């Protein structure tokens, strides 16, 4: 399976082909379908990465600490 960057690059190439407009309708539909599949897969991967980052950011430094559930620390701190 290709890595995230390769798949994103492939999606960008498909986008450029579609923008060109000099392709037959059947080919355009195939390109669009492939692009949708790539976009959905990339979106799933980004969601997984986002969840991992949230876990890492909110992970307590010590076992006894409570996790930080706020996105940003209070300005008063």
PyMOL commands that set and color helices and strands:
alter all, ss='L'
color gray80, all
select helices_A, chain A and resi 4-20+25-58
alter helices_A, ss='H'
color red, helices_A
deselect
rebuild
show_as cartoon
